[in-house]
Amino acid sequence: MGATPGLRRSIPSVDALLRSEPGNRASATFGRALVKRAVAQTIDEVRERAEGGSPPPDTDVILARALERVSYTAAGLTEVINATGVVLHTGLGRAPLPEQAVEAVRRTAGGYSDLEVDRASGKRGTRSARAETLLTALTGAEAALVVNNGAAALLLALSALARRKEVLVSRGELIEIGGEFRIPDIMAASGAKLVEVGTTNRTRLSDYRAALGDRTAAVLKVHPSNYRVVGFTAAPATASLASLAHQRALPFLFDLGSGLLHRYPGVPDDEPSAHEALRDGADLVIFSGDKLMGGPQAGIVLGTEELVTRMRRHPIARPLRVDKMQTAALEAVLAAYARGERDHLPIWRMLQEAASTVKARAERLSLALDGDLEGAHVVECGSAVGGGSMPGFTVRSWGVHLKVPHPPAFAARLRTGRPPVFCRTAEDGVLFDLRTVAEERTADLARAVGYALEGDELPDDA
């Protein structure tokens, strides 16, 4: 049923709302172009509902909805409290950076820097040269290359080494990286031809051997860092795959995904490290910088001088390069590893913090909320690593459970409060996992929950 002429006429025009006093004020504050776009989008939604027979809201309500859109866009990226217990939360920016990396970004972004200049000679240099020196020193690789993200690193490797040729990959490793980016799609975009080997759950060395041919350019192993195949499974060892590839003078590529640099205490045995992959014969090792390494978004490539040079000289290496702020943050994080300060990185502090310490923080939050809502119970829970890293692995944690009438609505109120809070929801309430809430943010979390219970938001200066 379409909207009646009366309903359509009752919907204000974009121009009328822009000429109103609130519309003029908003245009002066945020800019007319942004306000006009938001008003037009909101009116389109109102008209669509009117076509279904729903009466349009008052003009003030339409304008208020439009200005909510404007405020959200104009505010830009906003710091939030992560009480989900997911340490590497992709939606919330993955790895939080250490203070020294934040300061390095501020220092670099606020002025000029020697990004691509060798200060000694005055000649042009390479923007990621310092980071690459640190990476080779930390891992023992012959050479290193830094690009914009992990998927970009794999795309560049395949484009430089296997265009119009075949690359062998186990069927059990044809993963979806995230955001619907899949290994077969990246392979196709690179110009390489995917040759599937083995089956989903069992792939043997003999399967790779049988698939080798005159057009084979490389053997690729992809660590399924965001899922696990368990039960009746089989996969050849990394060293065996490397040996097979080298017998045919082929490069062996290992996409680690999550980017563990070395074997650390408490990390599951099936989470491979860059150091181990190189030791076992990988010619190129590829991983992300903003996962288990605890740095900014970046694609890290470690490997032989010859292969890394071929990647560096490929035409798409330039459009995939990192910017100055990524470079500054990455250098600072790698320098922390070089100084033996891995435990100082936020993700490793969170993952390794004693459960008793997290419990004490949960108890303090529970006491702070007790006056706002009876029944703020401290409960044991499990934190996830997240970010496509160590799937199925949980860290013992503690949180505070609040019983509320409409958990999804309450969680939405928290997300739009000041500061925004993200938590878990259940049928009977919400849960705040304190492992991912720093000590200095616990009081902010308590205030945000208190305001959400009242139906209000925290004031701007909270």
ZAMARGU-4260 file (C-alpha; in steps of 0.2 Angstrom, whole numbers, plus 5000, padded with zeros to 4 digits):
<rodrens>
0) 5000/5000/5000 | 5008/5017/4995 | 5007/5033/5004 | 4992/5044/5003 | 4995/5061/4995
5) 4991/5068/5013 | 5005/5058/5020 | 5017/5063/5007 | 5013/5082/5009 | 5016/5081/5028
10) 5034/5076/5025 | 5045/5092/5025 | 5057/5096/5011 | 5076/5095/5014 | 5077/5114/5010
15) 5064/5118/5024 | 5073/5108/5037 | 5090/5116/5032 | 5081/5134/5033 | 5075/5130/5051
20) 5084/5138/5066 | 5091/5121/5072 | 5096/5117/5054 | 5105/5134/5052 | 5114/5131/5069
25) 5119/5113/5063 | 5125/5120/5047 | 5136/5133/5055 | 5143/5120/5067 | 5146/5105/5055
30) 5145/5112/5038 | 5130/5113/5026 | 5136/5099/5015 | 5136/5086/5029 | 5120/5092/5037
35) 5111/5092/5020 | 5116/5074/5016 | 5110/5068/5033 | 5094/5077/5031 | 5091/5070/5014
40) 5095/5052/5020 | 5083/5054/5034 | 5069/5060/5024 | 5071/5046/5011 | 5069/5034/5025
45) 5053/5043/5031 | 5046/5043/5014 | 5050/5024/5012 | 5041/5020/5028 | 5026/5031/5022
50) 5025/5021/5007 | 5021/5006/5018 | 5008/5016/5027 | 5017/5022/5042 | 5013/5040/5047
55) 5029/5052/5046 | 5035/5058/5063 | 5035/5076/5068 | 5047/5088/5059 | 5057/5090/5075
60) 5059/5071/5076 | 5065/5070/5058 | 5078/5084/5061 | 5084/5076/5077 | 5087/5060/5068
65) 5096/5068/5055 | 5107/5078/5067 | 5111/5062/5076 | 5119/5056/5060 | 5128/5072/5058
70) 5135/5071/5076 | 5141/5053/5074 | 5150/5057/5058 | 5158/5074/5064 | 5164/5066/5080
75) 5176/5055/5070 | 5184/5040/5078 | 5180/5039/5097 | 5189/5030/5111 | 5178/5017/5119
80) 5179/5005/5134 | 5181/4987/5128 | 5172/4976/5141 | 5169/4962/5129 | 5184/4952/5135
85) 5190/4950/5117 | 5208/4956/5117 | 5211/4959/5099 | 5193/4965/5094 | 5193/4969/5076
90) 5178/4981/5077 | 5187/4990/5091 | 5204/4992/5082 | 5213/4976/5087 | 5229/4979/5096
95) 5230/4994/5107 | 5246/5003/5105 | 5259/5006/5119 | 5262/5024/5125 | 5279/5025/5116
100) 5270/5020/5100 | 5257/5033/5103 | 5270/5046/5106 | 5280/5041/5091 | 5264/5044/5080
105) 5260/5061/5088 | 5278/5066/5086 | 5278/5061/5067 | 5261/5067/5063 | 5263/5084/5071
110) 5277/5090/5059 | 5290/5084/5046 | 5300/5068/5049 | 5315/5059/5040 | 5302/5047/5033
115) 5312/5044/5017 | 5328/5053/5019 | 5345/5046/5025 | 5351/5060/5036 | 5369/5056/5035
120) 5370/5057/5016 | 5355/5068/5013 | 5349/5056/4999 | 5332/5047/4997 | 5330/5032/5008
125) 5317/5019/5012 | 5302/5023/5023 | 5302/5006/5032 | 5321/5003/5033 | 5322/5005/5052
130) 5307/4994/5055 | 5314/4981/5043 | 5331/4981/5052 | 5323/4978/5068 | 5312/4964/5061
135) 5328/4955/5054 | 5337/4957/5070 | 5323/4950/5080 | 5319/4935/5069 | 5335/4931/5060
140) 5327/4933/5043 | 5339/4938/5029 | 5327/4952/5023 | 5310/4960/5028 | 5297/4971/5019
145) 5283/4981/5027 | 5266/4985/5018 | 5249/4991/5023 | 5241/4975/5029 | 5243/4956/5030
150) 5231/4953/5015 | 5241/4966/5005 | 5258/4956/5009 | 5251/4940/5002 | 5244/4949/4987
155) 5261/4956/4983 | 5270/4940/4986 | 5259/4930/4974 | 5259/4944/4961 | 5278/4946/4961
160) 5282/4927/4962 | 5268/4917/4954 | 5258/4928/4941 | 5251/4917/4927 | 5258/4901/4936
165) 5251/4889/4949 | 5252/4889/4968 | 5248/4874/4978 | 5237/4876/4993 | 5228/4863/5004
170) 5209/4863/5003 | 5209/4864/5022 | 5218/4881/5021 | 5207/4890/5009 | 5202/4902/5023
175) 5191/4918/5023 | 5202/4931/5031 | 5188/4942/5036 | 5176/4955/5027 | 5173/4941/5014
180) 5191/4942/5008 | 5196/4924/5004 | 5212/4916/4999 | 5205/4910/4982 | 5200/4928/4979
185) 5217/4935/4983 | 5225/4922/4973 | 5214/4927/4958 | 5217/4945/4960 | 5236/4942/4960
190) 5235/4933/4943 | 5241/4916/4951 | 5232/4900/4948 | 5226/4891/4963 | 5229/4872/4963
195) 5219/4864/4978 | 5228/4850/4986 | 5221/4836/4997 | 5204/4837/5006 | 5197/4849/5019
200) 5202/4839/5034 | 5217/4828/5028 | 5231/4833/5017 | 5247/4823/5015 | 5264/4827/5008
205) 5260/4815/4994 | 5246/4826/4989 | 5257/4841/4986 | 5270/4830/4977 | 5257/4823/4965
210) 5251/4841/4961 | 5268/4848/4957 | 5270/4852/4938 | 5279/4862/4926 | 5269/4878/4929
215) 5270/4877/4948 | 5278/4893/4955 | 5276/4891/4974 | 5269/4880/4988 | 5259/4891/5000
220) 5254/4886/5018 | 5241/4896/5026 | 5239/4895/5045 | 5220/4894/5049 | 5222/4907/5063
225) 5203/4911/5064 | 5197/4893/5066 | 5202/4875/5070 | 5199/4859/5061 | 5199/4845/5074
230) 5196/4826/5074 | 5201/4815/5059 | 5214/4827/5052 | 5231/4827/5045 | 5243/4840/5038
235) 5262/4838/5033 | 5275/4847/5044 | 5281/4864/5039 | 5299/4857/5037 | 5293/4843/5026
240) 5283/4855/5015 | 5299/4866/5014 | 5310/4852/5009 | 5298/4846/4995 | 5297/4864/4988
245) 5316/4866/4988 | 5318/4849/4980 | 5310/4857/4965 | 5319/4874/4967 | 5302/4882/4972
250) 5299/4895/4985 | 5289/4889/5001 | 5278/4903/5007 | 5270/4903/5025 | 5256/4915/5029
255) 5255/4915/5048 | 5241/4927/5049 | 5241/4931/5067 | 5260/4936/5068 | 5267/4928/5084
260) 5286/4933/5083 | 5293/4919/5095 | 5286/4905/5105 | 5281/4913/5122 | 5275/4904/5138
265) 5256/4901/5138 | 5254/4902/5119 | 5245/4886/5112 | 5257/4874/5103 | 5248/4874/5087
270) 5250/4893/5085 | 5266/4895/5074 | 5279/4908/5076 | 5288/4918/5063 | 5305/4912/5070
275) 5299/4894/5070 | 5293/4895/5052 | 5309/4903/5046 | 5319/4889/5055 | 5309/4876/5047
280) 5313/4882/5030 | 5300/4895/5024 | 5307/4906/5011 | 5294/4919/5015 | 5284/4922/5031
285) 5269/4934/5030 | 5258/4940/5045 | 5249/4955/5052 | 5256/4968/5063 | 5241/4972/5073
290) 5237/4955/5080 | 5248/4945/5091 | 5263/4957/5088 | 5253/4970/5096 | 5257/4984/5084
295) 5248/4995/5071 | 5240/4988/5055 | 5254/4982/5044 | 5258/4967/5033 | 5275/4960/5038
300) 5286/4950/5026 | 5301/4940/5031 | 5312/4930/5020 | 5326/4928/5008 | 5335/4943/5001
305) 5331/4937/4983 | 5312/4935/4986 | 5310/4950/4996 | 5319/4961/4983 | 5308/4954/4969
310) 5293/4959/4980 | 5300/4976/4984 | 5303/4980/4965 | 5286/4975/4960 | 5275/4989/4953
315) 5261/4986/4966 | 5273/4987/4981 | 5271/5006/4981 | 5252/5008/4982 | 5253/4995/4996
320) 5266/5004/5006 | 5263/5010/5024 | 5261/5029/5029 | 5272/5038/5041 | 5261/5036/5056
325) 5260/5017/5054 | 5279/5017/5051 | 5282/5027/5067 | 5271/5016/5078 | 5278/5000/5071
330) 5296/5006/5074 | 5291/5009/5092 | 5283/4992/5095 | 5298/4983/5087 | 5310/4993/5098
335) 5300/4987/5113 | 5303/4969/5108 | 5322/4973/5105 | 5323/4979/5122 | 5315/4964/5129
340) 5299/4973/5134 | 5286/4963/5126 | 5277/4961/5142 | 5274/4980/5142 | 5264/4979/5126
345) 5245/4981/5130 | 5239/4965/5122 | 5252/4954/5131 | 5249/4963/5148 | 5230/4959/5146
350) 5233/4941/5140 | 5246/4937/5154 | 5238/4947/5169 | 5234/4935/5183 | 5216/4930/5185
355) 5216/4936/5203 | 5221/4953/5198 | 5206/4954/5186 | 5195/4947/5199 | 5200/4961/5211
360) 5196/4974/5198 | 5179/4966/5195 | 5175/4966/5213 | 5179/4985/5214 | 5167/4988/5199
365) 5153/4977/5208 | 5155/4988/5223 | 5154/5004/5213 | 5138/4998/5205 | 5130/4991/5220
370) 5121/5008/5224 | 5115/5009/5206 | 5108/4992/5204 | 5106/4978/5216 | 5113/4962/5210
375) 5129/4967/5202 | 5137/4950/5203 | 5155/4945/5201 | 5156/4930/5189 | 5170/4919/5182
380) 5171/4920/5163 | 5183/4917/5149 | 5192/4930/5138 | 5195/4927/5119 | 5211/4932/5110
385) 5201/4938/5095 | 5207/4946/5079 | 5208/4930/5070 | 5221/4923/5082 | 5222/4908/5093
390) 5204/4902/5090 | 5196/4891/5103 | 5209/4897/5116 | 5202/4906/5131 | 5210/4915/5146
395) 5202/4913/5163 | 5194/4929/5168 | 5182/4938/5179 | 5168/4950/5176 | 5152/4958/5183
400) 5135/4952/5177 | 5121/4964/5178 | 5103/4958/5177 | 5093/4971/5166 | 5076/4969/5158
405) 5081/4972/5140 | 5099/4967/5138 | 5101/4972/5119 | 5093/4989/5122 | 5104/4992/5138
410) 5119/4987/5128 | 5114/4999/5114 | 5112/5013/5127 | 5130/5009/5133 | 5137/5010/5116
415) 5130/5027/5113 | 5135/5034/5130 | 5150/5044/5135 | 5162/5036/5135 | 5155/5022/5124
420) 5155/5005/5132 | 5155/4988/5123 | 5150/4973/5133 | 5143/4955/5131 | 5124/4952/5131
425) 5114/4937/5138 | 5096/4933/5140 | 5095/4940/5157 | 5108/4954/5157 | 5124/4960/5152
430) 5142/4955/5156 | 5157/4966/5158 | 5174/4956/5156 | 5187/4966/5166 | 5202/4958/5158
435) 5200/4970/5143 | 5197/4985/5155 | 5212/4994/5161 | 5213/4999/5179 | 5212/5017/5175
440) 5196/5015/5166 | 5186/5005/5179 | 5179/5021/5187 | 5174/5028/5169 | 5165/5011/5166
445) 5156/5012/5183 | 5150/5030/5179 | 5145/5025/5161 | 5134/5010/5168 | 5127/5022/5181
450) 5121/5034/5168 | 5115/5021/5156 | 5104/5014/5171 | 5097/5032/5172 | 5094/5033/5154
455) 5106/5047/5152 | 5123/5049/5145 | 5139/5055/5153 | 5142/5074/5151 | 5156/5079/5139
460) 5169/5082/5153 | 5167/5065/5162
</rodrens>
